Amino acid sequence: MWLFVFFDLPTTSKAERKAYARFRKDIQGIGFRMLQFSVYIRHCASSETADVFERKVQRCIPKAGMVSILRITDRQYAAIINFWGRSREPLPDTPQQLELF
């Protein structure tokens, strides 16, 4: 299972830029990695684990802007085709996770 976090946050004022930076830092702190500038992803071993991380992201959301969370299966994620420039790159392997609670 993969969680995608898409966001479009305002950065007009100093306070908004600070909230934007804090949101990025917070979601990186809970294990999301940047796929594109406003798209972060995280692998989850189960639907229950995805539920936990969805709630963690929800607690990080700033007052202004738009944040969307998308959940897809490993099989759906495997259908993604990535290009860097004109060269096609394969997907990285699904991470092996050991979760301790």
C-alpha positions as CSV (number, residue, x, y, z in Angstrom):
1,M,0.0,0.0,0.0
2,W,1.3,3.5,-0.9
3,L,0.2,6.8,0.5
4,F,0.6,9.9,-1.7
5,V,0.3,13.4,-0.2
6,F,-0.3,16.2,-2.7
7,F,-0.4,19.8,-1.4
8,D,-0.7,23.3,-2.7
9,L,0.0,25.7,0.2
10,P,0.2,29.5,0.0
11,T,3.6,31.1,0.4
12,T,2.8,34.8,0.1
13,S,3.6,35.9,3.7
14,K,6.4,35.0,6.0
15,A,3.9,33.1,8.3
16,E,2.6,31.0,5.3
17,R,6.2,30.1,4.2
18,K,6.9,29.0,7.7
19,A,3.8,26.9,7.8
20,Y,4.7,25.4,4.4
21,A,8.2,24.5,5.6
22,R,6.9,23.0,8.8
23,F,4.4,20.8,7.0
24,R,7.1,19.5,4.7
25,K,9.4,18.8,7.6
26,D,6.6,17.2,9.6
27,I,5.6,14.7,6.8
28,Q,9.3,13.9,6.1
29,G,9.7,13.3,9.8
30,I,7.0,10.6,9.7
31,G,8.6,8.8,6.8
32,F,7.4,10.4,3.6
33,R,9.8,11.1,0.8
34,M,9.6,13.6,-2.0
35,L,8.5,12.3,-5.4
36,Q,8.0,15.8,-6.8
37,F,8.0,19.3,-5.2
38,S,4.5,19.1,-3.7
39,V,4.1,15.3,-3.9
40,Y,5.3,13.0,-1.1
41,I,5.0,9.2,-0.9
42,R,5.3,6.6,1.8
43,H,5.0,2.8,1.7
44,C,2.8,1.2,4.3
45,A,2.7,-2.5,5.0
46,S,-1.0,-2.7,5.5
47,S,-4.3,-0.8,5.3
48,E,-4.2,-0.4,9.1
49,T,-0.8,1.2,8.9
50,A,-2.0,3.5,6.1
51,D,-4.8,4.6,8.4
52,V,-2.3,5.5,11.1
53,F,-0.2,7.6,8.7
54,E,-3.2,9.3,7.2
55,R,-4.2,10.5,10.7
56,K,-0.6,11.7,11.3
57,V,-0.6,13.7,8.1
58,Q,-4.0,15.2,9.0
59,R,-2.6,16.5,12.3
60,C,0.2,18.3,10.4
61,I,-2.0,20.1,7.9
62,P,-1.7,23.9,8.1
63,K,-4.7,26.2,8.4
64,A,-4.5,27.5,4.7
65,G,-4.0,25.6,1.5
66,M,-5.0,22.3,0.0
67,V,-3.7,18.9,1.0
68,S,-4.9,15.6,-0.6
69,I,-4.1,12.1,0.4
70,L,-4.3,9.2,-2.0
71,R,-4.0,5.5,-1.1
72,I,-3.0,3.0,-3.8
73,T,-2.0,-0.6,-3.8
74,D,1.5,-1.9,-4.7
75,R,0.1,-3.3,-7.9
76,Q,-1.3,0.1,-9.0
77,Y,2.0,1.8,-8.0
78,A,3.9,-0.7,-10.2
79,A,2.0,0.7,-13.3
80,I,3.7,4.1,-12.9
81,I,6.1,5.1,-15.7
82,N,8.7,7.7,-14.6
83,F,10.7,9.8,-16.9
84,W,13.7,12.0,-15.9
85,G,14.2,14.2,-19.0
86,R,13.9,11.8,-21.9
87,S,15.2,8.7,-20.2
88,R,12.9,6.3,-18.7
89,E,13.7,5.1,-15.2
90,P,12.4,2.0,-13.4
91,L,10.6,2.2,-10.1
92,P,12.6,1.7,-7.0
93,D,11.9,-1.7,-5.3
94,T,9.2,-1.8,-2.7
95,P,11.0,-1.1,0.6
96,Q,11.2,-4.0,3.1
97,Q,9.7,-2.7,6.3
98,L,10.0,-3.9,9.9
99,E,7.4,-2.1,12.0
100,L,7.7,-2.0,15.7
101,F,4.9,-0.7,17.9
